[in-house]
């Protein structure tokens, strides 16, 4: 799989301002890493140049407050070439229908069965005003290349 397609999809991250006195101005940056296991060294992350089926990838979305106040939400559509595995802190919500409805993966259903990571189309994180006041932060999540 060509990394350029994944990176273009990741750069499509949306930042939606939550209601606040002065809407926050947020800049986002992203990086994609592939997890490798090296004998004697354990697991390592390397910048992804080329992705192959079965690779575990780690996405790091960095946010920077450029102005304003209040909470905000970072929403990320997943590239079709990967399926979601989880985030570092577990506070995310997922969508199975391209952002129309949201919830926790373990509580979502698709048809008559519980949703699986393969069903996730979008992921979002709410950044509280107290956290946003720090000025910057990172959101990290992993996926598997289909």
ZASE-871309 format. One record per atom (N, C-alpha, C): residue in one letter; atom name; y, z, x. Coordinates in steps of 0.02 Angstrom, whole numbers. Atoms other than C-alpha are relative to their C-alpha. Layout:
% ZASE-871309
<atom rest="A" atom="CA" c2="Y" c3="Z" c1="X"/>
...
END
This chain:
% ZASE-871309
<atom rest="X" atom="N" c2="-58" c3="0" c1="42"/>
<atom rest="X" atom="CA" c2="0" c3="0" c1="0"/>
<atom rest="X" atom="C" c2="61" c3="0" c1="44"/>
<atom rest="X" atom="N" c2="-61" c3="5" c1="-38"/>
<atom rest="X" atom="CA" c2="171" c3="-43" c1="65"/>
<atom rest="X" atom="C" c2="44" c3="60" c1="-15"/>
<atom rest="X" atom="N" c2="-42" c3="-59" c1="8"/>
<atom rest="X" atom="CA" c2="278" c3="112" c1="94"/>
<atom rest="X" atom="C" c2="66" c3="-17" c1="-32"/>
<atom rest="X" atom="N" c2="-65" c3="19" c1="27"/>
<atom rest="X" atom="CA" c2="435" c3="17" c1="47"/>
<atom rest="X" atom="C" c2="0" c3="8" c1="-76"/>
<atom rest="X" atom="N" c2="3" c3="-7" c1="72"/>
<atom rest="X" atom="CA" c2="378" c3="12" c1="-136"/>
<atom rest="X" atom="C" c2="3" c3="73" c1="-21"/>
<atom rest="X" atom="N" c2="-2" c3="-71" c1="16"/>
<atom rest="X" atom="CA" c2="348" c3="200" c1="-137"/>
<atom rest="X" atom="C" c2="68" c3="29" c1="13"/>
<atom rest="X" atom="N" c2="-66" c3="-27" c1="-15"/>
<atom rest="X" atom="CA" c2="513" c3="237" c1="-54"/>
<atom rest="X" atom="C" c2="51" c3="-23" c1="-50"/>
<atom rest="X" atom="N" c2="-47" c3="24" c1="51"/>
<atom rest="X" atom="CA" c2="609" c3="126" c1="-175"/>
<atom rest="X" atom="C" c2="-9" c3="38" c1="-64"/>
<atom rest="X" atom="N" c2="12" c3="-38" c1="61"/>
<atom rest="X" atom="CA" c2="526" c3="215" c1="-320"/>
<atom rest="X" atom="C" c2="26" c3="71" c1="7"/>
<atom rest="X" atom="N" c2="-23" c3="-68" c1="-9"/>
<atom rest="X" atom="CA" c2="567" c3="384" c1="-245"/>
<atom rest="X" atom="C" c2="76" c3="3" c1="2"/>
<atom rest="X" atom="N" c2="-73" c3="-2" c1="-2"/>
<atom rest="X" atom="CA" c2="748" c3="339" c1="-214"/>
<atom rest="X" atom="C" c2="30" c3="-8" c1="-69"/>
<atom rest="X" atom="N" c2="-23" c3="4" c1="69"/>
<atom rest="X" atom="CA" c2="759" c3="312" c1="-401"/>
<atom rest="X" atom="C" c2="4" c3="69" c1="-33"/>
<atom rest="X" atom="N" c2="-4" c3="-68" c1="27"/>
<atom rest="X" atom="CA" c2="762" c3="502" c1="-422"/>
<atom rest="X" atom="C" c2="65" c3="7" c1="-38"/>
<atom rest="X" atom="N" c2="-59" c3="-10" c1="41"/>
<atom rest="X" atom="CA" c2="882" c3="548" c1="-560"/>
<atom rest="X" atom="C" c2="21" c3="73" c1="3"/>
<atom rest="X" atom="N" c2="-26" c3="-68" c1="3"/>
<atom rest="X" atom="CA" c2="993" c3="700" c1="-560"/>
<atom rest="X" atom="C" c2="41" c3="6" c1="-63"/>
<atom rest="X" atom="N" c2="-33" c3="-9" c1="64"/>
<atom rest="X" atom="CA" c2="1046" c3="756" c1="-732"/>
<atom rest="X" atom="C" c2="34" c3="68" c1="-1"/>
<atom rest="X" atom="N" c2="-37" c3="-63" c1="1"/>
<atom rest="X" atom="CA" c2="1181" c3="887" c1="-749"/>
<atom rest="X" atom="C" c2="-16" c3="39" c1="-63"/>
<atom rest="X" atom="N" c2="9" c3="-44" c1="58"/>
<atom rest="X" atom="CA" c2="1142" c3="1034" c1="-862"/>
<atom rest="X" atom="C" c2="68" c3="22" c1="-24"/>
<atom rest="X" atom="N" c2="-65" c3="-22" c1="25"/>
<atom rest="X" atom="CA" c2="1281" c3="1101" c1="-974"/>
<atom rest="X" atom="C" c2="29" c3="54" c1="46"/>
<atom rest="X" atom="N" c2="-33" c3="-48" c1="-44"/>
<atom rest="X" atom="CA" c2="1406" c3="1196" c1="-867"/>
<atom rest="X" atom="C" c2="75" c3="-8" c1="-8"/>
<atom rest="X" atom="N" c2="-73" c3="4" c1="4"/>
<atom rest="X" atom="CA" c2="1591" c3="1230" c1="-851"/>
<atom rest="X" atom="C" c2="24" c3="-62" c1="36"/>
<atom rest="X" atom="N" c2="-17" c3="60" c1="-38"/>
<atom rest="X" atom="CA" c2="1610" c3="1098" c1="-716"/>
<atom rest="X" atom="C" c2="-66" c3="-30" c1="23"/>
<atom rest="X" atom="N" c2="64" c3="31" c1="-16"/>
<atom rest="X" atom="CA" c2="1464" c3="978" c1="-700"/>
<atom rest="X" atom="C" c2="-8" c3="-5" c1="76"/>
<atom rest="X" atom="N" c2="10" c3="4" c1="-72"/>
<atom rest="X" atom="CA" c2="1388" c3="989" c1="-527"/>
<atom rest="X" atom="C" c2="-6" c3="-73" c1="24"/>
<atom rest="X" atom="N" c2="9" c3="64" c1="-33"/>
<atom rest="X" atom="CA" c2="1399" c3="840" c1="-411"/>
<atom rest="X" atom="C" c2="-54" c3="10" c1="52"/>
<atom rest="X" atom="N" c2="58" c3="-11" c1="-43"/>
<atom rest="X" atom="CA" c2="1232" c3="825" c1="-325"/>
<atom rest="X" atom="C" c2="-19" c3="-65" c1="36"/>
<atom rest="X" atom="N" c2="26" c3="56" c1="-38"/>
<atom rest="X" atom="CA" c2="1174" c3="710" c1="-186"/>
<atom rest="X" atom="C" c2="-74" c3="15" c1="15"/>
<atom rest="X" atom="N" c2="72" c3="-8" c1="-13"/>
<atom rest="X" atom="CA" c2="987" c3="681" c1="-160"/>
<atom rest="X" atom="C" c2="-20" c3="-44" c1="59"/>
<atom rest="X" atom="N" c2="30" c3="38" c1="-55"/>
<atom rest="X" atom="CA" c2="890" c3="624" c1="-8"/>
<atom rest="X" atom="C" c2="-75" c3="11" c1="-6"/>
<atom rest="X" atom="N" c2="73" c3="-9" c1="6"/>
<atom rest="X" atom="CA" c2="703" c3="599" c1="7"/>
<atom rest="X" atom="C" c2="-36" c3="-25" c1="62"/>
<atom rest="X" atom="N" c2="44" c3="21" c1="-55"/>
<atom rest="X" atom="CA" c2="564" c3="580" c1="133"/>
<atom rest="X" atom="C" c2="-72" c3="3" c1="-25"/>
<atom rest="X" atom="N" c2="70" c3="3" c1="18"/>
<atom rest="X" atom="CA" c2="380" c3="536" c1="118"/>
<atom rest="X" atom="C" c2="-42" c3="10" c1="63"/>
<atom rest="X" atom="N" c2="44" c3="-15" c1="-56"/>
<atom rest="X" atom="CA" c2="246" c3="607" c1="232"/>
<atom rest="X" atom="C" c2="-72" c3="-9" c1="-22"/>
<atom rest="X" atom="N" c2="71" c3="4" c1="14"/>
<atom rest="X" atom="CA" c2="60" c3="578" c1="243"/>
<atom rest="X" atom="C" c2="-34" c3="58" c1="37"/>
<atom rest="X" atom="N" c2="36" c3="-57" c1="-30"/>
<atom rest="X" atom="CA" c2="-56" c3="725" c1="276"/>
<atom rest="X" atom="C" c2="-60" c3="-27" c1="38"/>
<atom rest="X" atom="N" c2="56" c3="20" c1="-43"/>
<atom rest="X" atom="CA" c2="-178" c3="697" c1="420"/>
<atom rest="X" atom="C" c2="-35" c3="62" c1="24"/>
<atom rest="X" atom="N" c2="39" c3="-54" c1="-28"/>
<atom rest="X" atom="CA" c2="-318" c3="808" c1="481"/>
<atom rest="X" atom="C" c2="-21" c3="-21" c1="70"/>
<atom rest="X" atom="N" c2="16" c3="15" c1="-70"/>
<atom rest="X" atom="CA" c2="-334" c3="810" c1="670"/>
<atom rest="X" atom="C" c2="-50" c3="52" c1="26"/>
<atom rest="X" atom="N" c2="50" c3="-47" c1="-27"/>
<atom rest="X" atom="CA" c2="-489" c3="887" c1="752"/>
<atom rest="X" atom="C" c2="33" c3="49" c1="49"/>
<atom rest="X" atom="N" c2="-27" c3="-51" c1="-43"/>
<atom rest="X" atom="CA" c2="-441" c3="1052" c1="833"/>
<atom rest="X" atom="C" c2="73" c3="18" c1="-14"/>
<atom rest="X" atom="N" c2="-71" c3="-14" c1="14"/>
<atom rest="X" atom="CA" c2="-263" c3="1044" c1="765"/>
<atom rest="X" atom="C" c2="12" c3="16" c1="-73"/>
<atom rest="X" atom="N" c2="-8" c3="-13" c1="72"/>
<atom rest="X" atom="CA" c2="-292" c3="1059" c1="577"/>
<atom rest="X" atom="C" c2="41" c3="-54" c1="-35"/>
<atom rest="X" atom="N" c2="-38" c3="47" c1="40"/>
<atom rest="X" atom="CA" c2="-180" c3="977" c1="448"/>
<atom rest="X" atom="C" c2="70" c3="-8" c1="29"/>
<atom rest="X" atom="N" c2="-67" c3="16" c1="-25"/>
<atom rest="X" atom="CA" c2="-21" c3="890" c1="502"/>
<atom rest="X" atom="C" c2="33" c3="-49" c1="-47"/>
<atom rest="X" atom="N" c2="-38" c3="49" c1="38"/>
<atom rest="X" atom="CA" c2="116" c3="795" c1="413"/>
<atom rest="X" atom="C" c2="32" c3="-49" c1="48"/>
<atom rest="X" atom="N" c2="-31" c3="52" c1="-41"/>
<atom rest="X" atom="CA" c2="172" c3="630" c1="485"/>
<atom rest="X" atom="C" c2="42" c3="-44" c1="-46"/>
<atom rest="X" atom="N" c2="-39" c3="46" c1="41"/>
<atom rest="X" atom="CA" c2="310" c3="516" c1="422"/>
<atom rest="X" atom="C" c2="-44" c3="-59" c1="-21"/>
<atom rest="X" atom="N" c2="43" c3="53" c1="26"/>
<atom rest="X" atom="CA" c2="225" c3="387" c1="312"/>
<atom rest="X" atom="C" c2="28" c3="-68" c1="18"/>
<atom rest="X" atom="N" c2="-18" c3="69" c1="-15"/>
<atom rest="X" atom="CA" c2="231" c3="211" c1="380"/>
<atom rest="X" atom="C" c2="-41" c3="-48" c1="-43"/>
<atom rest="X" atom="N" c2="46" c3="40" c1="41"/>
<atom rest="X" atom="CA" c2="81" c3="140" c1="286"/>
<atom rest="X" atom="C" c2="-45" c3="49" c1="-37"/>
<atom rest="X" atom="N" c2="43" c3="-43" c1="40"/>
<atom rest="X" atom="CA" c2="-16" c3="220" c1="145"/>
<atom rest="X" atom="C" c2="-63" c3="-36" c1="-21"/>
<atom rest="X" atom="N" c2="64" c3="28" c1="19"/>
<atom rest="X" atom="CA" c2="-199" c3="193" c1="105"/>
<atom rest="X" atom="C" c2="-29" c3="40" c1="-58"/>
<atom rest="X" atom="N" c2="34" c3="-33" c1="56"/>
<atom rest="X" atom="CA" c2="-305" c3="233" c1="-46"/>
<atom rest="X" atom="C" c2="-31" c3="66" c1="23"/>
<atom rest="X" atom="N" c2="27" c3="-66" c1="-16"/>
<atom rest="X" atom="CA" c2="-351" c3="418" c1="-45"/>
<atom rest="X" atom="C" c2="44" c3="43" c1="43"/>
<atom rest="X" atom="N" c2="-46" c3="-40" c1="-41"/>
<atom rest="X" atom="CA" c2="-209" c3="473" c1="69"/>
<atom rest="X" atom="C" c2="35" c3="52" c1="-44"/>
<atom rest="X" atom="N" c2="-41" c3="-51" c1="32"/>
<atom rest="X" atom="CA" c2="-125" c3="637" c1="20"/>
<atom rest="X" atom="C" c2="70" c3="-8" c1="29"/>
<atom rest="X" atom="N" c2="-69" c3="7" c1="-22"/>
<atom rest="X" atom="CA" c2="62" c3="613" c1="27"/>
<atom rest="X" atom="C" c2="41" c3="60" c1="-24"/>
<atom rest="X" atom="N" c2="-46" c3="-54" c1="17"/>
<atom rest="X" atom="CA" c2="198" c3="744" c1="24"/>
<atom rest="X" atom="C" c2="70" c3="-29" c1="-4"/>
<atom rest="X" atom="N" c2="-68" c3="22" c1="12"/>
<atom rest="X" atom="CA" c2="367" c3="703" c1="-49"/>
<atom rest="X" atom="C" c2="46" c3="60" c1="9"/>
<atom rest="X" atom="N" c2="-51" c3="-52" c1="-8"/>
<atom rest="X" atom="CA" c2="518" c3="806" c1="4"/>
<atom rest="X" atom="C" c2="65" c3="-29" c1="-26"/>
<atom rest="X" atom="N" c2="-64" c3="20" c1="29"/>
<atom rest="X" atom="CA" c2="672" c3="788" c1="-105"/>
<atom rest="X" atom="C" c2="50" c3="54" c1="18"/>
<atom rest="X" atom="N" c2="-53" c3="-47" c1="-20"/>
<atom rest="X" atom="CA" c2="825" c3="870" c1="-28"/>
<atom rest="X" atom="C" c2="60" c3="-11" c1="-45"/>
<atom rest="X" atom="N" c2="-60" c3="6" c1="41"/>
<atom rest="X" atom="CA" c2="974" c3="908" c1="-138"/>
<atom rest="X" atom="C" c2="57" c3="37" c1="34"/>
<atom rest="X" atom="N" c2="-61" c3="-28" c1="-30"/>
<atom rest="X" atom="CA" c2="1152" c3="946" c1="-85"/>
<atom rest="X" atom="C" c2="54" c3="3" c1="-54"/>
<atom rest="X" atom="N" c2="-55" c3="-7" c1="48"/>
<atom rest="X" atom="CA" c2="1289" c3="1014" c1="-198"/>
<atom rest="X" atom="C" c2="63" c3="-26" c1="34"/>
<atom rest="X" atom="N" c2="-61" c3="30" c1="-27"/>
<atom rest="X" atom="CA" c2="1444" c3="909" c1="-169"/>
<atom rest="X" atom="C" c2="62" c3="28" c1="-36"/>
<atom rest="X" atom="N" c2="-55" c3="-29" c1="38"/>
<atom rest="X" atom="CA" c2="1551" c3="1002" c1="-297"/>
<atom rest="X" atom="C" c2="-24" c3="23" c1="-68"/>
<atom rest="X" atom="N" c2="17" c3="-23" c1="67"/>
<atom rest="X" atom="CA" c2="1555" c3="1077" c1="-471"/>
<atom rest="X" atom="C" c2="-38" c3="66" c1="2"/>
<atom rest="X" atom="N" c2="37" c3="-62" c1="7"/>
<atom rest="X" atom="CA" c2="1461" c3="1228" c1="-535"/>
<atom rest="X" atom="C" c2="-56" c3="-9" c1="-51"/>
<atom rest="X" atom="N" c2="52" c3="0" c1="51"/>
<atom rest="X" atom="CA" c2="1310" c3="1268" c1="-640"/>
<atom rest="X" atom="C" c2="-67" c3="-26" c1="23"/>
<atom rest="X" atom="N" c2="69" c3="22" c1="-12"/>
<atom rest="X" atom="CA" c2="1127" c3="1223" c1="-651"/>
<atom rest="X" atom="C" c2="-4" c3="-76" c1="-6"/>
<atom rest="X" atom="N" c2="13" c3="72" c1="8"/>
<atom rest="X" atom="CA" c2="1054" c3="1048" c1="-641"/>
<atom rest="X" atom="C" c2="-75" c3="-12" c1="1"/>
<atom rest="X" atom="N" c2="70" c3="19" c1="2"/>
<atom rest="X" atom="CA" c2="890" c3="957" c1="-661"/>
<atom rest="X" atom="C" c2="-12" c3="-62" c1="43"/>
<atom rest="X" atom="N" c2="20" c3="58" c1="-40"/>
<atom rest="X" atom="CA" c2="805" c3="839" c1="-538"/>
<atom rest="X" atom="C" c2="-62" c3="-29" c1="-33"/>
<atom rest="X" atom="N" c2="55" c3="34" c1="33"/>
<atom rest="X" atom="CA" c2="691" c3="712" c1="-621"/>
<atom rest="X" atom="C" c2="-25" c3="-57" c1="44"/>
<atom rest="X" atom="N" c2="29" c3="51" c1="-43"/>
<atom rest="X" atom="CA" c2="572" c3="600" c1="-525"/>
<atom rest="X" atom="C" c2="-55" c3="-38" c1="-35"/>
<atom rest="X" atom="N" c2="56" c3="41" c1="25"/>
<atom rest="X" atom="CA" c2="471" c3="455" c1="-597"/>
<atom rest="X" atom="C" c2="-49" c3="-12" c1="57"/>
<atom rest="X" atom="N" c2="50" c3="11" c1="-52"/>
<atom rest="X" atom="CA" c2="308" c3="440" c1="-502"/>
<atom rest="X" atom="C" c2="-17" c3="-74" c1="6"/>
<atom rest="X" atom="N" c2="24" c3="69" c1="-8"/>
<atom rest="X" atom="CA" c2="259" c3="273" c1="-426"/>
<atom rest="X" atom="C" c2="-69" c3="-6" c1="-31"/>
<atom rest="X" atom="N" c2="67" c3="10" c1="30"/>
<atom rest="X" atom="CA" c2="107" c3="201" c1="-517"/>
<atom rest="X" atom="C" c2="-55" c3="2" c1="52"/>
<atom rest="X" atom="N" c2="50" c3="2" c1="-53"/>
<atom rest="X" atom="CA" c2="20" c3="192" c1="-349"/>
<atom rest="X" atom="C" c2="-25" c3="69" c1="22"/>
<atom rest="X" atom="N" c2="22" c3="-67" c1="-17"/>
<atom rest="X" atom="CA" c2="0" c3="382" c1="-339"/>
<atom rest="X" atom="C" c2="-14" c3="40" c1="-62"/>
<atom rest="X" atom="N" c2="6" c3="-47" c1="55"/>
<atom rest="X" atom="CA" c2="-60" c3="522" c1="-449"/>
<atom rest="X" atom="C" c2="18" c3="70" c1="26"/>
<atom rest="X" atom="N" c2="-31" c3="-64" c1="-16"/>
<atom rest="X" atom="CA" c2="23" c3="691" c1="-450"/>
<atom rest="X" atom="C" c2="-52" c3="53" c1="15"/>
<atom rest="X" atom="N" c2="45" c3="-56" c1="-16"/>
<atom rest="X" atom="CA" c2="-58" c3="844" c1="-371"/>
<atom rest="X" atom="C" c2="32" c3="68" c1="-12"/>
<atom rest="X" atom="N" c2="-32" c3="-64" c1="12"/>
<atom rest="X" atom="CA" c2="70" c3="985" c1="-382"/>
<atom rest="X" atom="C" c2="61" c3="7" c1="44"/>
<atom rest="X" atom="N" c2="-60" c3="-13" c1="-41"/>
<atom rest="X" atom="CA" c2="230" c3="1057" c1="-312"/>
<atom rest="X" atom="C" c2="-10" c3="65" c1="38"/>
<atom rest="X" atom="N" c2="5" c3="-58" c1="-43"/>
<atom rest="X" atom="CA" c2="259" c3="1191" c1="-183"/>
<atom rest="X" atom="C" c2="9" c3="65" c1="-38"/>
<atom rest="X" atom="N" c2="-13" c3="-63" c1="34"/>
<atom rest="X" atom="CA" c2="323" c3="1320" c1="-307"/>
<atom rest="X" atom="C" c2="-28" c3="5" c1="-71"/>
<atom rest="X" atom="N" c2="31" c3="-2" c1="65"/>
<atom rest="X" atom="CA" c2="239" c3="1272" c1="-471"/>
<atom rest="X" atom="C" c2="47" c3="7" c1="-59"/>
<atom rest="X" atom="N" c2="-48" c3="-8" c1="54"/>
<atom rest="X" atom="CA" c2="399" c3="1280" c1="-573"/>
<atom rest="X" atom="C" c2="14" c3="-66" c1="-37"/>
<atom rest="X" atom="N" c2="-14" c3="66" c1="28"/>
<atom rest="X" atom="CA" c2="397" c3="1095" c1="-617"/>
<atom rest="X" atom="C" c2="-26" c3="-8" c1="-72"/>
<atom rest="X" atom="N" c2="26" c3="25" c1="64"/>
<atom rest="X" atom="CA" c2="374" c3="1015" c1="-787"/>
<atom rest="X" atom="C" c2="-20" c3="-72" c1="11"/>
<atom rest="X" atom="N" c2="23" c3="69" c1="-6"/>
<atom rest="X" atom="CA" c2="282" c3="852" c1="-808"/>
<atom rest="X" atom="C" c2="5" c3="-36" c1="-67"/>
<atom rest="X" atom="N" c2="1" c3="42" c1="59"/>
<atom rest="X" atom="CA" c2="287" c3="708" c1="-929"/>
<atom rest="X" atom="C" c2="-59" c3="-48" c1="6"/>
<atom rest="X" atom="N" c2="56" c3="47" c1="2"/>
<atom rest="X" atom="CA" c2="142" c3="599" c1="-981"/>
<atom rest="X" atom="C" c2="22" c3="-66" c1="-31"/>
<atom rest="X" atom="N" c2="-24" c3="58" c1="39"/>
<atom rest="X" atom="CA" c2="250" c3="473" c1="-1076"/>
<atom rest="X" atom="C" c2="68" c3="-25" c1="25"/>
<atom rest="X" atom="N" c2="-60" c3="27" c1="-32"/>
<atom rest="X" atom="CA" c2="386" c3="419" c1="-953"/>
<atom rest="X" atom="C" c2="63" c3="39" c1="-19"/>
<atom rest="X" atom="N" c2="-58" c3="-42" c1="10"/>
<atom rest="X" atom="CA" c2="502" c3="565" c1="-989"/>
<atom rest="X" atom="C" c2="21" c3="14" c1="-71"/>
<atom rest="X" atom="N" c2="-18" c3="-14" c1="71"/>
<atom rest="X" atom="CA" c2="500" c3="573" c1="-1179"/>
<atom rest="X" atom="C" c2="-14" c3="73" c1="-17"/>
<atom rest="X" atom="N" c2="17" c3="-70" c1="13"/>
<atom rest="X" atom="CA" c2="413" c3="744" c1="-1186"/>
<atom rest="X" atom="C" c2="-19" c3="33" c1="67"/>
<atom rest="X" atom="N" c2="10" c3="-37" c1="-62"/>
<atom rest="X" atom="CA" c2="393" c3="880" c1="-1054"/>
<atom rest="X" atom="C" c2="-38" c3="64" c1="-13"/>
<atom rest="X" atom="N" c2="35" c3="-64" c1="4"/>
<atom rest="X" atom="CA" c2="284" c3="1032" c1="-1020"/>
<atom rest="X" atom="C" c2="-37" c3="14" c1="64"/>
<atom rest="X" atom="N" c2="43" c3="-18" c1="-57"/>
<atom rest="X" atom="CA" c2="168" c3="1120" c1="-899"/>
<atom rest="X" atom="C" c2="-65" c3="-40" c1="-5"/>
<atom rest="X" atom="N" c2="59" c3="43" c1="0"/>
<atom rest="X" atom="CA" c2="21" c3="1011" c1="-848"/>
<atom rest="X" atom="C" c2="-60" c3="33" c1="-33"/>
<atom rest="X" atom="N" c2="60" c3="-33" c1="29"/>
<atom rest="X" atom="CA" c2="-110" c3="1141" c1="-897"/>
<atom rest="X" atom="C" c2="6" c3="13" c1="-75"/>
<atom rest="X" atom="N" c2="-9" c3="-9" c1="72"/>
<atom rest="X" atom="CA" c2="-38" c3="1147" c1="-1074"/>
<atom rest="X" atom="C" c2="9" c3="-66" c1="-37"/>
<atom rest="X" atom="N" c2="-12" c3="66" c1="31"/>
<atom rest="X" atom="CA" c2="-18" c3="960" c1="-1106"/>
<atom rest="X" atom="C" c2="-65" c3="-33" c1="-18"/>
<atom rest="X" atom="N" c2="58" c3="37" c1="24"/>
<atom rest="X" atom="CA" c2="-138" c3="851" c1="-1201"/>
<atom rest="X" atom="C" c2="18" c3="-74" c1="-3"/>
<atom rest="X" atom="N" c2="-7" c3="71" c1="11"/>
<atom rest="X" atom="CA" c2="-163" c3="665" c1="-1203"/>
<atom rest="X" atom="C" c2="-60" c3="-20" c1="-43"/>
<atom rest="X" atom="N" c2="54" c3="13" c1="48"/>
<atom rest="X" atom="CA" c2="-261" c3="610" c1="-1354"/>
<atom rest="X" atom="C" c2="-35" c3="65" c1="-16"/>
<atom rest="X" atom="N" c2="39" c3="-59" c1="18"/>
<atom rest="X" atom="CA" c2="-401" c3="735" c1="-1382"/>
<atom rest="X" atom="C" c2="-19" c3="43" c1="60"/>
<atom rest="X" atom="N" c2="19" c3="-40" c1="-58"/>
<atom rest="X" atom="CA" c2="-415" c3="801" c1="-1203"/>
<atom rest="X" atom="C" c2="61" c3="27" c1="37"/>
<atom rest="X" atom="N" c2="-53" c3="-28" c1="-42"/>
<atom rest="X" atom="CA" c2="-312" c3="908" c1="-1085"/>
<atom rest="X" atom="C" c2="21" c3="-52" c1="51"/>
<atom rest="X" atom="N" c2="-26" c3="47" c1="-49"/>
<atom rest="X" atom="CA" c2="-200" c3="808" c1="-971"/>
<atom rest="X" atom="C" c2="-26" c3="16" c1="70"/>
<atom rest="X" atom="N" c2="21" c3="-8" c1="-70"/>
<atom rest="X" atom="CA" c2="-252" c3="781" c1="-790"/>
<atom rest="X" atom="C" c2="57" c3="-26" c1="44"/>
<atom rest="X" atom="N" c2="-53" c3="25" c1="-45"/>
<atom rest="X" atom="CA" c2="-144" c3="745" c1="-637"/>
<atom rest="X" atom="C" c2="8" c3="-76" c1="-3"/>
<atom rest="X" atom="N" c2="-4" c3="73" c1="4"/>
<atom rest="X" atom="CA" c2="-185" c3="560" c1="-658"/>
<atom rest="X" atom="C" c2="42" c3="-24" c1="-59"/>
<atom rest="X" atom="N" c2="-39" c3="18" c1="60"/>
<atom rest="X" atom="CA" c2="-93" c3="561" c1="-827"/>
<atom rest="X" atom="C" c2="75" c3="7" c1="10"/>
<atom rest="X" atom="N" c2="-71" c3="-15" c1="-10"/>
<atom rest="X" atom="CA" c2="75" c3="618" c1="-755"/>
<atom rest="X" atom="C" c2="39" c3="-62" c1="19"/>
<atom rest="X" atom="N" c2="-45" c3="57" c1="-15"/>
<atom rest="X" atom="CA" c2="214" c3="487" c1="-757"/>
<atom rest="X" atom="C" c2="65" c3="22" c1="31"/>
<atom rest="X" atom="N" c2="-64" c3="-25" c1="-25"/>
<atom rest="X" atom="CA" c2="365" c3="595" c1="-715"/>
<atom rest="X" atom="C" c2="-5" c3="75" c1="13"/>
<atom rest="X" atom="N" c2="-2" c3="-72" c1="-16"/>
<atom rest="X" atom="CA" c2="403" c3="766" c1="-640"/>
<atom rest="X" atom="C" c2="74" c3="20" c1="2"/>
<atom rest="X" atom="N" c2="-69" c3="-24" c1="-5"/>
<atom rest="X" atom="CA" c2="560" c3="872" c1="-656"/>
<atom rest="X" atom="C" c2="1" c3="74" c1="18"/>
<atom rest="X" atom="N" c2="-12" c3="-68" c1="-20"/>
<atom rest="X" atom="CA" c2="629" c3="1033" c1="-587"/>
<atom rest="X" atom="C" c2="69" c3="21" c1="-24"/>
<atom rest="X" atom="N" c2="-64" c3="-28" c1="19"/>
<atom rest="X" atom="CA" c2="768" c3="1142" c1="-657"/>
<atom rest="X" atom="C" c2="24" c3="44" c1="58"/>
<atom rest="X" atom="N" c2="-29" c3="-40" c1="-53"/>
<atom rest="X" atom="CA" c2="880" c3="1213" c1="-522"/>
<atom rest="X" atom="C" c2="52" c3="46" c1="-32"/>
<atom rest="X" atom="N" c2="-43" c3="-50" c1="31"/>
<atom rest="X" atom="CA" c2="962" c3="1373" c1="-584"/>
<atom rest="X" atom="C" c2="68" c3="3" c1="35"/>
<atom rest="X" atom="N" c2="-67" c3="-4" c1="-28"/>
<atom rest="X" atom="CA" c2="1148" c3="1401" c1="-557"/>
<atom rest="X" atom="C" c2="2" c3="44" c1="62"/>
<atom rest="X" atom="N" c2="0" c3="-45" c1="-58"/>
<atom rest="X" atom="CA" c2="1112" c3="1545" c1="-438"/>
<atom rest="X" atom="C" c2="-30" c3="-34" c1="62"/>
<atom rest="X" atom="N" c2="30" c3="38" c1="-56"/>
<atom rest="X" atom="CA" c2="1001" c3="1433" c1="-330"/>
<atom rest="X" atom="C" c2="46" c3="-57" c1="21"/>
<atom rest="X" atom="N" c2="-45" c3="56" c1="-15"/>
<atom rest="X" atom="CA" c2="1121" c3="1286" c1="-342"/>
<atom rest="X" atom="C" c2="61" c3="23" c1="39"/>
<atom rest="X" atom="N" c2="-59" c3="-26" c1="-35"/>
<atom rest="X" atom="CA" c2="1262" c3="1398" c1="-279"/>
<atom rest="X" atom="C" c2="-11" c3="4" c1="75"/>
<atom rest="X" atom="N" c2="14" c3="0" c1="-72"/>
<atom rest="X" atom="CA" c2="1175" c3="1401" c1="-109"/>
<atom rest="X" atom="C" c2="26" c3="-63" c1="34"/>
<atom rest="X" atom="N" c2="-28" c3="62" c1="-28"/>
<atom rest="X" atom="CA" c2="1235" c3="1222" c1="-85"/>
<atom rest="X" atom="C" c2="-51" c3="-52" c1="18"/>
<atom rest="X" atom="N" c2="51" c3="50" c1="-16"/>
<atom rest="X" atom="CA" c2="1070" c3="1140" c1="-38"/>
<atom rest="X" atom="C" c2="-69" c3="31" c1="-10"/>
<atom rest="X" atom="N" c2="69" c3="-24" c1="7"/>
<atom rest="X" atom="CA" c2="883" c3="1152" c1="-59"/>
<atom rest="X" atom="C" c2="-48" c3="-59" c1="4"/>
<atom rest="X" atom="N" c2="52" c3="51" c1="-2"/>
<atom rest="X" atom="CA" c2="719" c3="1058" c1="-55"/>
<atom rest="X" atom="C" c2="-51" c3="11" c1="-55"/>
<atom rest="X" atom="N" c2="55" c3="-1" c1="49"/>
<atom rest="X" atom="CA" c2="587" c3="1015" c1="-183"/>
<atom rest="X" atom="C" c2="-56" c3="-39" c1="33"/>
<atom rest="X" atom="N" c2="56" c3="32" c1="-33"/>
<atom rest="X" atom="CA" c2="416" c3="974" c1="-114"/>
<atom rest="X" atom="C" c2="-59" c3="-5" c1="-48"/>
<atom rest="X" atom="N" c2="59" c3="8" c1="41"/>
<atom rest="X" atom="CA" c2="267" c3="902" c1="-205"/>
<atom rest="X" atom="C" c2="-47" c3="-50" c1="33"/>
<atom rest="X" atom="N" c2="50" c3="43" c1="-30"/>
<atom rest="X" atom="CA" c2="107" c3="810" c1="-164"/>
<atom rest="X" atom="C" c2="-31" c3="-46" c1="-52"/>
<atom rest="X" atom="N" c2="33" c3="50" c1="42"/>
<atom rest="X" atom="CA" c2="14" c3="660" c1="-233"/>
<atom rest="X" atom="C" c2="-56" c3="-32" c1="41"/>
<atom rest="X" atom="N" c2="54" c3="37" c1="-33"/>
<atom rest="X" atom="CA" c2="-140" c3="557" c1="-193"/>
<atom rest="X" atom="C" c2="10" c3="-75" c1="-15"/>
<atom rest="X" atom="N" c2="-7" c3="73" c1="9"/>
<atom rest="X" atom="CA" c2="-131" c3="368" c1="-165"/>
<atom rest="X" atom="C" c2="-61" c3="-24" c1="-38"/>
<atom rest="X" atom="N" c2="54" c3="28" c1="41"/>
<atom rest="X" atom="CA" c2="-233" c3="278" c1="-298"/>
<atom rest="X" atom="C" c2="-36" c3="-55" c1="36"/>
END
